[in-house]
Amino acid sequence: MSSFATYLIGFLILIGGLGLAAYLLNIPAMWIGVGVIVLIGIGVLSATSRTKMRDPADTPTTRPPSSPTS
């Protein structure tokens, strides 16, 4: 299982727990739905940014020491 899927599954479990807690606190279902949709969006964005592959150009490269010019 990829790290993206693992991150997203964990985030969905968190959202489920928060949704259940909101339901038990008698928050209207419409607002629970809005919160769930927003949290899913945040979860996908953060999972993508944390697990995306870095471009080879982004990796730091070591440069040879420059020779002193006189």
N, C-alpha and C positions, 0 to 999 in steps of 0.2 A: 504494500500500500504506500502510495506516495506521501510525502510530508504535507502536500497541499490537502489531500483527502483527510489525513489525520487531523490537521488543524481545523478543517471545516467541520468534521464530525464533532470534535470537542466544542466548537463554537455553537453548533446546533443543539448540543446537550445543554449548554449554558443558557441558550435562548429558551429552550423548553422549560428549564427550571425557573427562569425569570417570569415566563408567561404563566406558569402554574401559581407562582407566588402572587402575581398581579391578580389572577382570578380569585385566589383565596382572600385577597384584600378588597374584593368587590369593586375593582376598577372596571369601568364599562368595556365590553368586548370590542367595541370599535377602537378604543385607544390601545388595547392590548394588541390588536391587529396592526395598528400603525407602528407600534414599538417593535413588533416582530419583524415587519418589513424593513424598517430602518436598520435594525441590528443584523439582519441577514446581509444587507448591502455593505455594512461596515465589516462584517466577517469575511465576505468575498474580497473586498478591497485589501484588507490587512493580510489575508492568507496569500493573495497574489503577490503583494509587495514583499512579504517575508520569505516566500519560497520560490520566487522567480529566478531563473538562471541568469547569471551576470554575463554581460557581453565580454568577449575576450579583450576588447579595447579598454574596458573599465579596470582591468587588473593592473596593478602597479608593476612597472618593469624597472629593472635596475639598469642604469646607464653606466658605461665604463667611465672611469675617472678621466677627466679632461687633462690634457697635458698643458703645462704652463707655457704661455707664449712670451717671448722676450722681444 
